[in-house]
Amino acid sequence: MVEIKEEQERRTRAILVGVPDDNLSELKGLVDTLGIECVKALTLTRLEVQPAYGMGKGKAEEIADLAKEIQSDCIIFDFQIDPTKQRNWEKLAGIPVFDREEVILRIFARRAQTHEAVLQVDLARLQYSLPRLAHSYGDMARQRGGSYGAKGSGETQLELDQRQVRERIYQTKQELKTVASGRLTQRKRRDRIQVPTCALVGYTNAGKSSLLNALTGADVFVENKLFATLDPTTRRLALKDGGSLLLTDTVGFISNLPHTLIDAFKSTLEEAVQADLQLLVIDAADPDAENQYKTVCSVLDEIGAGKKQRIILLNKTDKLAGDSVLLSQLKITFPDALCVSAKEKTGFEELAVRMTAMLLGEKRDYVLPVSEKALLNEIRHRGLILDEKWMDDGIHVTARTTGKPLALITPYLVQ
């Protein structure tokens, strides 16, 4: 009875295989999030373009034998393997074999909570599985029967299943369009009230949700694991001098983020595209922070959000209290970044000042002719009036504003 209980409680065991110069730390974090135990991590000395396994047959047999020896339940590659290689590997090793993309898809499937997130994940998994359907049928797909050249039952079933998957992909895309139109309606409603918008973007597990909670008092789910947040959450944040903005938490990025997920989560990622300002959050305590920043910038460029104005935040600086050297290096690498801590709630005042200046404009004094009083409404829509006095020589205004209203009011600036 004890042995049976121990077997039931044993986690799925995996061998991780990476490319040259890959330390596999990120893949380890991904499989741990999935609840899989890494029992062995191998880094290949070279990656060969071989049609059967993506490496030499001898090396493939060596890995398969090792998997049997240490009783591994699966083999996971840190690079993409096509359906044919996946099938060959599973024949050789006798256990499931999959790649980094499938690991991420499985995590997303577990994390999805809302209807939109479930649809997005379903779409990504369907698109990923379509070319792999033949892998599910084995030799049956090559059977032939009847007259020469006639299709066998396996091939016919494969074609039927492919058609069903394509139909499901189409239906899921249609459902997502409906959900996306609802999101667009919400965005238009927000635009009518002229409240600036800001998106928290960054690498997965950089602390975006923790920052949203700390800044706005929200209660968004937070967990020290990758991809804890899949659904965007928007909360109002009060700014300095009485203004406010809408702050949105977004799904985290990761290196080699599957294109199926980028396409599926397009409507969610649009929050970063449409925002007036981005808060790009970096985990200052992560030794790979600079590469993670480059990955985030790359994804933002890919979705058309690379040229938005942004503030770089070095989060989790509380973890660097005893490491002034590393913090100094980060400040050199990111000279315009602000140091904050969601846990200790430090750096928020300076952040509020910078957000206010970037979204509402600098605080300036103006004297408007009474004939230009209509400009006051323009400023109220796109900025903030801090003080307004009607005097004999005109309307004395202290205000923050940007864009067209700023251009219109600049001639009346008090030097």
C-alpha positions in Angstrom: 0.0 0.0 0.0 2.9 2.4 0.9 4.6 1.7 -2.5 1.4 2.4 -4.4 0.9 5.7 -2.5 4.5 6.7 -3.3 4.0 5.9 -7.0 0.8 8.0 -7.1 2.5 11.0 -5.5 5.6 10.8 -7.7 5.8 13.8 -10.1 6.2 13.3 -13.8 10.0 13.0 -14.5 11.6 14.6 -17.5 14.9 14.8 -19.3 15.5 18.3 -20.7 17.6 18.7 -23.9 18.9 22.1 -25.0 21.0 23.6 -27.8 24.6 24.7 -27.4 25.2 27.6 -25.0 21.8 27.0 -23.4 21.7 26.7 -19.6 18.1 25.4 -19.6 17.2 27.5 -16.6 14.2 29.0 -18.2 12.9 25.6 -19.5 13.4 24.3 -16.0 11.2 27.1 -14.7 8.5 26.3 -17.3 8.4 22.5 -16.6 8.3 23.2 -12.8 5.3 25.5 -13.4 3.7 22.6 -15.2 4.4 20.3 -12.2 7.1 18.2 -14.0 10.3 17.3 -12.2 13.6 17.7 -14.1 15.7 14.7 -13.4 18.4 15.4 -16.0 19.4 18.4 -18.1 21.6 17.9 -21.2 23.1 20.6 -23.4 24.1 19.4 -26.9 27.6 20.3 -28.1 26.2 20.9 -31.5 22.8 20.7 -33.3 22.9 18.8 -36.6 20.4 19.1 -39.4 19.5 15.4 -39.5 16.1 14.4 -40.9 15.3 11.7 -38.4 16.1 13.2 -35.0 17.6 16.6 -35.5 20.9 15.1 -34.3 23.1 12.1 -35.0 21.4 8.7 -34.5 24.1 7.7 -32.0 23.4 10.7 -29.8 19.7 10.1 -30.1 20.0 6.5 -28.9 22.3 7.6 -26.1 19.6 10.0 -24.8 16.8 7.4 -25.2 18.9 4.8 -23.3 19.5 7.4 -20.5 15.8 8.0 -20.3 15.1 4.3 -19.7 18.0 4.1 -17.2 16.8 6.9 -15.0 13.1 6.0 -15.5 12.2 9.3 -17.1 8.6 9.7 -18.1 9.2 12.1 -21.0 11.9 14.0 -23.0 11.4 17.7 -23.5 13.4 19.8 -26.0 14.2 23.5 -25.6 13.9 24.0 -29.3 11.1 23.2 -31.8 10.8 19.7 -33.2 8.6 19.1 -36.2 6.0 16.3 -36.2 8.1 13.8 -38.1 11.0 14.1 -35.6 8.6 13.9 -32.7 7.2 10.6 -34.1 10.7 9.2 -34.6 11.8 10.1 -31.1 8.7 8.5 -29.5 9.3 5.3 -31.4 13.0 5.3 -30.3 12.5 6.2 -26.7 9.1 4.6 -26.1 7.9 7.6 -24.0 6.2 11.0 -24.9 8.5 13.6 -26.5 7.6 17.2 -26.9 9.2 20.6 -27.2 9.2 24.0 -25.5 6.2 25.3 -27.4 4.0 22.5 -26.2 5.2 23.1 -22.6 4.1 26.7 -22.9 0.8 25.7 -24.5 0.1 23.3 -21.6 0.8 26.0 -19.0 -1.5 28.4 -20.8 -4.2 25.8 -20.9 -4.0 25.3 -17.1 -3.9 29.1 -16.4 -6.8 30.2 -18.6 -9.7 31.3 -16.5 -11.9 33.7 -18.5 -13.9 32.7 -21.7 -11.5 34.8 -23.8 -8.4 33.2 -22.4 -9.8 29.7 -22.9 -10.7 30.5 -26.5 -7.2 32.0 -27.2 -5.5 28.9 -25.7 -7.8 26.6 -27.7 -6.9 28.4 -30.9 -3.2 28.1 -30.2 -3.4 24.4 -29.4 -5.5 23.6 -32.5 -3.0 25.4 -34.7 -0.2 23.6 -33.1 -1.8 20.2 -33.3 -3.0 20.4 -36.9 0.4 19.4 -38.6 0.9 16.8 -35.8 -2.3 14.8 -36.5 -0.5 12.3 -38.7 1.9 11.6 -35.8 -1.2 10.3 -33.8 -2.0 7.5 -36.4 1.4 5.8 -36.7 1.7 3.3 -39.6 -2.1 3.2 -40.0 -1.9 6.3 -42.1 0.2 4.5 -44.7 -2.1 1.5 -45.2 -3.7 1.0 -48.6 -6.6 -1.2 -49.6 -8.7 -2.1 -52.6 -7.3 -1.2 -56.0 -3.8 0.2 -56.5 -3.6 3.8 -55.4 -6.8 3.8 -53.3 -6.5 5.5 -49.9 -6.5 3.4 -46.8 -8.8 3.7 -43.8 -6.1 5.4 -41.7 -5.5 8.1 -44.3 -9.2 8.7 -44.7 -9.6 9.1 -40.9 -6.7 11.5 -40.9 -8.3 13.7 -43.5 -11.6 13.7 -41.6 -9.9 14.8 -38.4 -7.9 17.5 -40.2 -11.1 18.9 -41.6 -12.7 18.9 -38.1 -9.7 20.7 -36.6 -9.8 23.3 -39.4 -13.5 23.8 -38.8 -12.8 24.2 -35.0 -10.1 26.7 -35.8 -12.5 28.8 -37.9 -15.2 28.6 -35.3 -12.8 29.6 -32.5 -11.5 32.6 -34.5 -15.1 33.7 -35.1 -15.9 33.5 -31.3 -12.7 35.4 -30.6 -13.8 38.1 -33.0 -17.0 38.5 -31.1 -15.1 38.8 -27.8 -12.6 41.2 -29.3 -15.5 43.4 -30.6 -16.8 43.6 -27.0 -13.3 44.6 -25.8 -13.2 47.3 -28.6 -16.6 48.6 -27.4 -15.2 48.9 -23.8 -12.1 50.7 -25.2 -14.2 53.2 -27.1 -16.3 53.8 -24.0 -13.0 54.5 -22.1 -11.8 56.8 -24.9 -15.0 58.9 -24.7 -14.2 59.9 -21.1 -10.6 60.9 -22.1 -8.8 59.0 -19.4 -5.1 58.3 -20.3 -4.3 54.6 -20.5 -1.1 52.8 -19.4 -0.1 49.1 -19.9 2.2 47.1 -17.7 4.4 45.0 -20.0 7.4 42.8 -19.4 8.8 39.3 -19.1 6.8 36.7 -17.4 7.2 36.7 -13.6 8.7 40.2 -13.6 6.2 41.3 -11.0 3.6 43.2 -13.2 0.6 41.9 -11.3 2.2 42.7 -7.9 2.8 46.3 -9.2 -0.8 46.6 -10.3 -1.9 45.5 -6.8 0.5 47.7 -5.0 -0.2 50.8 -7.1 -4.0 50.6 -7.3 -5.1 48.4 -4.3 -6.3 45.7 -6.7 -6.5 42.0 -5.8 -5.1 40.4 -9.0 -3.9 36.8 -8.6 -0.2 36.7 -7.9 2.1 33.7 -7.9 5.8 33.2 -8.1 5.5 31.1 -11.3 5.7 31.8 -15.0 2.5 33.0 -16.7 0.4 33.6 -13.6 -1.6 36.2 -15.5 -3.2 35.5 -18.9 -6.2 37.9 -18.8 -5.7 41.7 -18.8 -7.0 43.5 -15.7 -7.6 47.2 -15.7 -7.8 49.4 -12.6 -7.9 53.2 -12.1 -4.9 54.9 -10.6 -4.9 58.3 -9.1 -2.1 60.6 -10.4 -0.3 63.6 -8.8 -2.3 66.9 -8.9 -5.7 65.1 -9.1 -5.6 63.4 -12.5 -6.0 59.7 -13.0 -5.3 56.9 -15.6 -6.4 53.4 -16.4 -3.6 50.9 -15.7 -3.8 47.5 -17.4 -1.9 44.3 -16.5 -1.0 42.2 -19.5 0.2 38.6 -20.2 4.0 38.2 -19.7 6.4 37.6 -22.6 9.1 35.0 -22.9 11.9 34.2 -25.3 10.8 32.2 -28.3 7.2 32.9 -27.5 5.3 30.6 -30.0 3.8 32.6 -32.9 0.6 30.6 -32.4 0.2 32.2 -29.0 1.1 35.7 -30.3 -1.6 35.3 -33.0 -4.1 33.8 -30.5 -3.6 36.5 -27.9 -3.6 39.4 -30.4 -6.7 41.0 -28.9 -5.2 40.8 -25.4 -1.8 42.2 -26.5 -3.6 45.1 -28.2 -3.9 46.6 -24.8 -0.1 47.3 -25.1 -0.5 48.6 -28.6 -3.4 51.0 -27.7 -2.0 52.3 -24.4 -0.8 55.9 -24.2 2.1 54.8 -22.1 3.9 51.5 -21.3 5.5 50.6 -18.0 8.1 48.1 -19.0 8.8 46.0 -15.9 12.2 44.3 -15.4 13.0 41.8 -12.7 16.2 43.5 -11.3 17.1 40.4 -9.3 17.2 38.2 -12.4 20.7 37.7 -13.7 19.3 37.5 -17.3 17.5 40.8 -17.0 19.1 42.5 -20.0 18.3 39.6 -22.4 14.7 39.5 -21.0 14.4 43.3 -21.8 15.6 42.7 -25.3 13.0 39.8 -25.7 10.2 42.1 -24.5 11.2 44.9 -26.9 11.4 42.4 -29.7 7.8 41.1 -29.1 6.5 44.7 -28.7 8.0 45.6 -32.1 6.4 42.5 -33.6 2.9 43.4 -32.4 3.3 47.1 -33.4 3.8 48.6 -29.9 7.6 49.2 -30.1 7.4 53.0 -30.6 5.1 53.8 -27.8 6.4 56.1 -25.0 7.5 54.0 -22.0 9.0 54.1 -18.6 11.4 51.3 -17.7 11.0 50.0 -14.1 13.6 47.9 -12.3 11.3 46.0 -10.0 12.2 43.7 -7.0 15.0 46.0 -6.0 14.4 44.9 -2.4 16.2 41.7 -3.3 19.3 43.7 -4.2 19.6 45.5 -0.9 23.0 43.8 -0.2 24.2 43.9 -3.8 25.0 47.5 -4.7 27.4 46.4 -7.5 24.6 44.7 -9.5 22.2 47.5 -9.0 24.9 50.0 -10.2 25.4 47.9 -13.3 21.7 47.8 -14.0 21.5 51.6 -13.7 24.3 51.9 -16.2 22.5 49.5 -18.6 19.2 51.3 -18.1 20.1 54.9 -17.3 16.6 56.3 -17.5 15.0 53.5 -15.5 13.2 53.9 -12.1 14.0 51.6 -9.2 10.8 50.3 -7.6 9.7 47.5 -5.3 6.1 46.2 -5.4 6.8 44.4 -2.2 8.1 47.4 -0.2 6.1 49.9 -2.2 9.2 52.1 -2.8 9.8 54.3 -5.8 6.1 55.0 -6.4 6.2 58.7 -5.8 8.9 59.3 -8.4 7.0 57.0 -10.8 3.7 59.0 -10.2 5.6 62.3 -11.0 7.0 60.9 -14.3 3.7 59.3 -15.4 1.9 62.5 -14.7 4.4 64.5 -16.8 4.4 62.0 -19.7 0.6 61.5 -19.8 -0.7 64.9 -18.8 2.3 67.2 -19.7 4.5 69.5 -17.7 3.1 71.9 -15.2 3.1 75.3 -16.9 1.5 78.8 -16.4 -0.4 80.5 -19.2 -2.4 83.8 -19.7 -5.2 83.4 -22.3 -7.1 86.2 -23.9 -10.8 85.9 -22.9 -11.6 85.4 -26.6 -9.7 82.1 -26.4 -11.7 80.7 -23.5 -12.7 77.7 -25.6 -9.2 76.4 -25.2 -10.0 75.6 -21.6 -12.3 72.8 -22.7 -9.6 71.4 -24.9 -7.2 71.4 -22.0 -9.8 69.7 -19.7 -10.2 66.9 -22.3 -6.5 66.2 -22.9 -4.9 67.4 -19.6 -5.5 68.9 -16.3 -6.3 72.5 -15.1 -4.7 73.0 -11.7 -5.6 76.7 -11.3 -7.8 79.1 -13.2 -8.3 82.9 -12.5 -10.1 85.4 -14.6 -8.2 88.7 -14.4 -8.4 92.0 -16.2 -5.5 91.1 -18.5 -6.9 87.6 -19.4 -7.4 84.1 -18.0 -4.5 83.0 -15.8 -4.2 79.3 -16.0 -1.9 76.7 -14.5 -2.3 73.5 -16.4 -0.8 70.2 -17.7 -1.6 69.2 -21.3 -0.1 67.4 -24.3 -0.8 67.0 -28.0 -3.0 69.4 -30.0 -4.1 71.4 -26.9 -0.5 72.0 -26.0 0.3 73.3 -29.5 -2.7 75.7 -29.3 -2.0 77.1 -25.9 1.8 77.4 -26.2 1.7 81.0 -27.7 0.2 82.1 -24.3 2.9 80.5 -22.2 4.2 82.7 -19.4 8.0 82.8 -19.8 
